Amino acid sequence: MAIFNLRLQETYFKQGFFNVIVDFDRYVRTEEGPIELRLGRNGRGIQGSINRHANKNGTARIMGGADLRNWFQSQFVPMDTVAVDLSSRDIIILYKAMKSDRAGNS
């Protein structure tokens, strides 16, 4: 499965972005540009973007801006775990990770 657990670092929490961990980067398309972010398994969608120039190693940074930041801050605290589902090429689904969701950590 293309789901990893993201440790919600302070920078991610405050700025509304996150980096995809190396082991799961292959599930994110190589082209930069817009992508839908779904906030919660059945939550609302927001416009995000894939940035492959922010990280020196070329892994994807997912930018969600104020909408993602506000969702992080309303649903989590820094260092919480967010499940990131990369199963779809066009939609990234974010939700609160359960204790059994242990595919990876960042």
Secondary structure, 3 states (H helix, E strand, C coil): CCEEEEECCHHHHHHCEEECCHHHHHHCCCCCEEEEEEECCCCEEEEEEEECCCCCCCCCEEECHHHHHHHHHHHCCCCCEEEEECCCCCEEEEEECCCCCCCCCC
